[in-house]
């Protein structure tokens, strides 16, 4: 029995190299965006892209990588999709089908060997397309993380703190909803019209403004989750997936270029830059995790910090206050401190208290608890975790136990802290995080 909802990037051929696999994963959303823009039929296009990825994994190791891998994948996937659509519609409307399969000239993919870039960013268009008004908010986010972020169903489930089976159902329902809508899920359907260069984020009137705000909020949330998965992978041997974080930053820059006055777009871009600035100092040469307090701050990217601080400072001055601006402001306080001891935790706590008044989510409340510990002591922070113990979204999640262990260690409760570190290590699927948590537990046992 086949999986009714396969992940966007299938298991590749054993002969393919890690470099080729990384390239294919990076190109997958771009190819999918090009096909959906050309033909619509999101579900069928996703299947065609998977077949093209598998063909590349088999052929490239033997025949060599083409000069234009993206163009090669688009061409192969287009053939698969057109064959499928012709087969399905062969019994009716042959002439209409043939006309529908003829793309507009400006959307013709460049053949292998040519370096011409598409006239528009298909990945950005796909990003807004997946946040379609006909889908539920949860379905939009799940589908976009799959199609644009290239995350697996399991990774999305961990990022959103829901069971994997629930996430698979959400993705399946979203794809069925697209198929049942009757209209091709193309770039111009459902009010997404890019003729003015806004990728569906323009429009006028109260209804258009409401749709814009809702869709933009989903887009920013998805970009935030993609970046988080790139900055701290929820599973695997590597702590970070730099290509995923870089793609999230690239797409957020593109949205910011379209909406330079939006404070939350600027805040999210600032947050990403200020956080990613620490990437080089987060791991040892062996890949082990280095906590923020112990990082070599001379290795932080000062240019990214300067840009991030400027973005969030301007947004806080001229735009309506929002959660991404507050998160960016917290990151800026950390990045501007000359050392861990010089960090202004009073300011961070004040920012967190405003943040949890806007977004009282479990992750935000965990960060707030840490700030409370740094200002008022670990005992008061541990009392805050008692409420979080009742939050089902954190059930079985390692971050709650990791924070509890840190606070217990601060309070001098060595045995309890060691047990909490061990429990957190058993819960995480990230190898570097597991090693770090076990190290902390072992150190307390000495």
C-alpha positions in Angstrom: 0.0 0.0 0.0 1.4 3.4 -1.0 1.6 6.4 1.2 -1.4 8.6 0.3 0.5 11.7 1.3 4.2 11.3 0.5 6.8 13.8 1.7 7.8 16.4 -0.9 11.3 15.2 -1.3 11.3 11.4 -1.4 14.1 9.1 -0.3 16.8 9.5 -3.0 18.8 6.8 -4.7 21.6 5.3 -2.5 24.1 6.2 -5.2 23.4 9.9 -5.0 25.9 12.1 -3.1 25.0 14.3 -0.1 25.8 17.4 -2.3 23.4 16.2 -5.0 20.7 15.5 -2.3 21.1 19.0 -0.9 20.8 20.5 -4.3 17.7 18.6 -5.1 16.1 19.5 -1.8 16.9 23.2 -2.4 15.5 23.1 -6.0 12.3 21.1 -5.2 10.1 24.1 -4.2 11.4 26.2 -7.1 10.5 23.4 -9.6 7.1 22.9 -7.9 6.4 26.7 -8.1 7.3 26.8 -11.8 4.9 23.9 -12.6 2.0 25.3 -10.6 2.5 28.6 -12.2 2.4 27.0 -15.6 -0.3 24.4 -15.2 -2.1 24.7 -11.9 -3.1 21.2 -10.6 -1.0 21.5 -7.4 -1.4 17.9 -6.3 -0.5 16.4 -9.7 2.4 18.9 -10.0 3.8 17.7 -6.6 3.7 14.1 -7.8 5.5 15.1 -11.1 8.2 16.9 -9.1 8.9 13.8 -7.0 9.3 11.7 -10.1 11.7 14.2 -11.5 13.7 14.2 -8.3 14.0 10.5 -8.3 15.0 10.5 -12.0 17.7 13.0 -11.2 19.0 10.9 -8.3 19.3 7.9 -10.6 20.7 9.6 -13.7 23.0 12.4 -12.5 25.5 10.1 -10.7 26.0 8.1 -13.9 25.5 10.8 -16.6 26.8 13.8 -14.8 24.9 16.8 -13.4 23.4 19.0 -16.2 24.6 22.6 -16.6 21.2 23.9 -15.5 19.8 21.5 -12.9 16.7 23.5 -12.3 15.9 23.7 -16.0 16.4 19.9 -16.3 14.1 19.2 -13.4 11.4 21.5 -14.7 11.6 19.9 -18.2 11.4 16.4 -16.8 8.6 17.2 -14.3 6.7 19.1 -17.0 6.8 16.0 -19.2 5.5 13.8 -16.4 2.7 16.2 -15.6 1.6 16.8 -19.2 1.6 13.0 -19.8 -0.5 12.5 -16.7 -2.9 15.3 -17.6 -3.3 14.1 -21.2 -4.0 10.6 -20.0 -6.7 11.8 -17.6 -8.4 14.1 -20.1 -7.8 12.1 -23.3 -11.5 10.9 -23.3 -12.8 14.5 -23.3 -12.0 17.9 -24.4 -8.8 17.0 -26.2 -8.5 20.3 -27.9 -9.2 22.3 -24.7 -6.7 20.2 -22.8 -4.0 20.7 -25.5 -4.5 24.5 -25.3 -4.4 24.4 -21.5 -1.1 22.6 -21.5 0.5 25.3 -23.7 2.2 27.7 -21.3 2.6 31.4 -21.8 6.0 32.3 -23.4 7.2 34.2 -20.4 6.8 31.1 -18.2 8.7 28.7 -20.4 11.5 27.2 -18.4 15.0 27.7 -19.8 16.5 24.5 -21.3 19.4 22.8 -19.6 22.6 24.7 -20.3 21.1 28.2 -20.2 21.5 30.3 -17.2 18.5 32.6 -17.7 16.5 33.2 -14.5 12.7 33.2 -14.5 11.1 36.6 -14.9 9.6 36.2 -11.4 10.5 34.3 -8.3 8.3 31.2 -8.5 9.1 30.2 -5.0 7.8 33.5 -3.6 4.7 33.1 -5.8 4.3 29.5 -4.5 4.6 30.8 -0.9 1.6 33.1 -1.2 -0.3 30.6 -3.3 -0.1 28.0 -0.6 -1.7 30.4 1.8 -4.9 30.3 -0.3 -8.0 31.8 1.2 -10.0 28.6 0.7 -7.7 26.6 3.0 -7.9 26.6 6.8 -5.2 28.5 8.6 -3.7 25.2 9.8 -3.8 23.7 6.3 -2.1 26.7 4.8 0.8 26.6 7.1 1.2 22.8 6.9 1.0 22.8 3.1 3.4 25.7 2.7 6.0 24.1 5.0 5.8 21.0 2.8 5.8 22.7 -0.6 8.1 25.7 0.0 10.1 24.6 3.0 10.6 21.1 1.8 10.1 19.8 5.4 8.9 16.3 6.0 5.6 15.7 7.7 7.4 14.6 10.9 9.5 17.8 10.9 6.4 20.0 10.5 4.6 18.1 13.3 7.5 18.7 15.7 7.7 22.4 14.7 4.0 22.9 15.3 3.8 20.7 18.4 1.2 18.4 17.1 1.2 14.6 16.5 2.6 13.4 13.1 -0.7 11.7 12.2 -2.6 14.9 12.7 -0.2 16.8 10.5 -0.5 14.2 7.7 -4.3 14.6 7.8 -4.0 18.4 7.6 -1.8 18.2 4.6 -4.0 15.6 2.9 -7.1 17.7 3.6 -5.5 20.9 2.2 -4.5 19.1 -1.0 -8.0 17.7 -1.4 -9.5 21.1 -0.8 -7.4 22.5 -3.6 -8.4 19.7 -6.0 -12.1 20.1 -5.0 -12.1 23.9 -5.6 -12.8 23.4 -9.3 -10.4 26.1 -10.5 -6.8 25.4 -11.3 -4.7 26.4 -8.3 -2.6 28.7 -10.5 -1.1 32.0 -9.7 -4.2 33.9 -10.7 -6.8 31.8 -8.9 -8.4 32.7 -5.5 -7.6 36.4 -5.8 -3.8 35.9 -6.3 -3.1 38.2 -9.2 0.6 39.1 -9.8 -0.1 41.5 -12.7 0.8 44.4 -10.4 4.0 42.7 -9.1 2.6 42.0 -5.6 2.1 38.3 -5.8 -1.4 38.6 -4.4 -0.5 41.0 -1.6 -2.1 44.0 -3.2 -5.8 44.8 -3.7 -8.1 47.4 -2.3 -11.2 47.6 -0.1 -11.9 46.2 3.4 -12.2 42.6 2.3 -9.0 42.7 0.3 -7.2 44.3 3.3 -8.5 41.5 5.6 -7.5 38.8 3.2 -4.1 40.4 2.8 -3.5 40.6 6.5 -4.6 37.0 7.1 -2.5 35.6 4.2 0.5 37.7 5.1 0.4 36.5 8.7 0.4 32.9 7.5 3.3 33.6 5.2 5.4 35.2 7.9 4.6 32.3 10.3 5.7 29.8 7.7 8.9 31.6 7.0 9.6 31.8 10.7 9.1 28.1 11.1 11.3 27.3 8.0 14.0 29.5 9.5 13.8 27.8 12.9 14.1 24.4 11.3 17.2 25.6 9.5 18.7 27.3 12.5 18.1 24.4 14.9 17.1 21.2 13.1 14.5 19.1 15.0 16.3 15.9 14.1 19.4 14.5 12.5 23.2 14.6 13.0 23.6 18.3 12.2 22.5 21.1 14.6 21.8 23.5 11.7 20.6 23.4 8.1 22.2 26.5 6.8 20.6 26.2 3.3 17.1 26.2 4.8 17.8 29.2 7.0 19.4 31.0 4.0 16.3 30.3 1.9 14.0 31.6 4.6 16.0 34.8 4.8 16.0 35.2 1.0 12.3 34.8 0.8 11.7 37.2 3.7 13.9 39.8 2.0 11.7 39.4 -1.1 8.6 40.0 0.9 10.2 43.0 2.7 11.1 44.4 -0.7 7.4 44.3 -1.7 6.2 45.6 1.7 9.0 47.8 3.0 6.6 49.7 5.4 5.2 46.6 7.1 6.7 46.5 10.6 6.2 42.8 11.1 7.9 41.9 7.8 10.8 44.1 8.8 10.7 42.6 12.3 10.9 39.0 11.0 13.7 39.8 8.7 15.6 41.5 11.6 14.9 38.5 13.8 16.4 36.1 11.3 19.5 38.2 10.6 20.2 38.8 14.3 19.7 35.1 15.1 21.6 33.8 12.1 24.5 36.1 12.9 25.5 33.7 15.7 25.6 30.6 13.5 29.3 30.3 13.1 29.8 30.3 16.9 27.0 27.8 17.7 29.0 24.6 17.1 32.5 23.3 17.7 34.6 22.0 14.8 33.2 18.5 15.7 29.6 19.7 15.5 28.9 19.9 19.2 26.4 22.5 20.4 27.8 25.7 22.1 25.3 27.5 24.3 24.8 31.2 23.9 26.5 32.1 27.2 29.7 30.3 26.1 29.9 31.4 22.4 32.9 33.3 21.1 31.2 36.6 20.2 34.1 37.7 17.9 32.8 35.0 15.5 29.3 36.6 15.2 28.4 38.3 11.9 28.6 42.0 12.8 27.3 43.1 9.4 24.1 41.0 9.9 23.7 42.4 13.4 24.0 46.0 12.2 21.4 45.4 9.5 19.1 43.6 11.9 19.3 46.3 14.6 18.6 49.0 12.0 15.6 47.2 10.7 14.0 46.5 14.1 14.8 50.0 15.4 13.1 51.6 12.4 10.1 49.3 12.7 9.6 49.9 16.4 9.7 53.7 15.7 7.3 53.9 12.7 5.1 50.7 12.7 2.5 49.2 14.9 4.1 46.9 17.5 4.0 43.2 16.7 5.4 39.9 18.0 8.2 39.6 15.4 9.5 43.1 16.2 9.5 42.1 19.9 11.4 38.9 19.2 13.9 40.8 17.1 14.3 43.4 19.9 15.1 40.6 22.3 17.7 39.1 19.9 19.2 42.6 19.4 19.8 43.0 23.2 21.6 39.6 23.2 23.7 40.5 20.1 24.7 44.0 21.2 26.0 42.8 24.6 29.7 42.6 24.7 29.6 39.4 26.9 27.0 37.2 28.5 27.6 39.0 31.8 26.8 42.3 30.2 23.5 41.2 28.8 20.6 43.5 29.9 18.2 40.8 31.3 15.9 43.5 32.8 15.2 44.8 29.3 14.8 41.3 27.9 12.3 40.5 30.7 10.3 43.6 29.9 10.2 42.7 26.2 9.1 39.2 27.0 6.3 40.4 29.2 5.0 42.5 26.3 5.4 39.6 24.0 3.5 37.1 26.1 0.7 39.6 26.4 0.4 39.5 22.6 1.3 35.9 22.0 1.0 33.7 25.2 2.3 30.6 23.4 4.3 27.9 25.2 7.6 28.7 23.5 7.2 32.4 24.4 6.4 31.5 27.9 9.4 29.3 28.2 11.6 32.2 27.1 9.9 34.4 29.6 10.6 31.9 32.4 14.3 32.0 31.6 14.3 35.8 31.6 12.5 35.7 35.0 15.2 33.4 36.4 18.0 35.7 35.3 16.3 38.7 36.9 14.4 37.3 39.9 16.0 33.9 40.5 15.3 30.3 39.4 12.7 29.5 42.1 10.2 32.0 40.7 10.9 30.8 37.2 10.3 27.1 38.2 6.9 28.1 39.5 6.0 29.4 36.1 6.9 26.0 34.6 4.2 24.3 36.7 1.5 26.0 34.5 3.4 24.9 31.3 3.3 21.3 32.5 -0.4 21.4 31.8 0.0 22.6 28.2 -0.6 19.6 26.0 1.4 21.2 23.2 4.6 20.6 25.2 3.8 17.1 26.3 6.8 15.0 25.3 8.8 17.9 24.0 12.4 18.1 25.1 12.6 21.9 25.4 10.4 22.1 28.5 12.6 19.6 30.3 15.8 21.3 29.1 14.6 24.6 30.5 13.6 22.9 33.7 17.0 21.3 34.0 18.7 24.6 33.5 16.6 26.3 36.2 17.1 23.5 38.6 20.9 23.6 38.1 20.8 27.4 38.7 18.9 26.6 42.0 21.5 24.1 43.1 19.2 21.1 42.8 21.8 18.9 41.2 20.1 15.6 41.3 16.8 16.9 40.0 18.6 18.9 37.3 20.6 15.8 36.2 17.3 13.8 35.9 15.7 16.6 33.9 18.7 16.8 31.5 18.6 13.0 31.0 14.8 13.2 30.3 15.3 16.0 27.8 18.1 14.1 26.1 15.8 11.1 25.7 13.1 13.2 24.1 15.1 15.1 21.4 15.7 13.7 18.0 18.6 16.0 17.4 22.0 14.3 17.8 24.0 17.5 18.8 21.3 18.5 21.3 21.2 15.0 22.8 25.0 15.0 23.2 24.9 18.4 24.9 22.1 17.4 27.3 23.8 14.2 28.2 27.1 16.1 28.8 25.3 18.5 31.2 23.7 15.5 33.0 27.1 13.7 33.3 28.8 16.9 34.6 26.3 17.1 37.4 27.0 13.5 38.3 30.6 14.2 39.0 
